[in-house]
Amino acid sequence: MKTLLRKAAALLFTTYYLSSRLYVQAMMVGDEVCITGYIMDNYCIEETGGVLLDNRDVITLQHPEEHSFHCLLDVPWCYESGFSVLGEKDPATDRHCLGFRLDDTDAVTKAGRAVGNMDSSCSSCIGADDSDPAYGYRATVKGTVKQLGDESDGVTGTPILTEIEMLDASVGCDGNPTIPPLCVASSSSLVEPMPSPSPIDNPTYPPSSAAAPVGTTDATAVGPAQSCPDTLDKSTEIDSSATLYYAMVP
């Protein structure tokens, strides 16, 4: 019964986006895009084994709303990896589909830090309202397709947006959001739920594609299971059950 309900939900999801399918398949460089979704660093999408760096019990694409602004915007390995805007959650996989890569890291970090709660663990955030979020950065993104994806189902399979405009999520897209190519591909497959990813036991810090961070940032975290590394020049484990998390030793 659960399988039938899941497939029925996936079918409805596919039908909902059917009107956009031809547009997605015909997406070209130069097309204008508008999408509202969670902003995620590419590091936490792929380099961690598909789990959040600040909470290894959470699958990144399943619950992006639990990703802290601290990890997203304070930790060099996260923001230096670049950002993507995610599509909606596909009921067939229980995962948010990958949307678009964003080519302007500075624009994303500036917008995110402006709305992130300054009283949270995010040391670079300046949002002063008590209602400003500490987790789950969601925004409306407008931009132009600069480059198409490589047809893979990972981050490099998503188109790259340039000339991006970061807006509040409440702005929306006037009822006509762009559906990312990988979202349509995912929803039309009617697949079984994806297995949980396996966290990488000993990930490389920093990523091979990024230079070693200069200096450190505030690594204050919500708790031991919410810590993010800022430097590994000298380090020690915070939590023996979560070997991914480290703190600077004075």
Summary of the structure (lengths in Angstrom):
residues: 250
radius of gyration: 18.2
end to end distance: 56.6
largest distance: 57.7
contacts: 811
relative contact order: 0.20
helix: 27%
strand: 25%
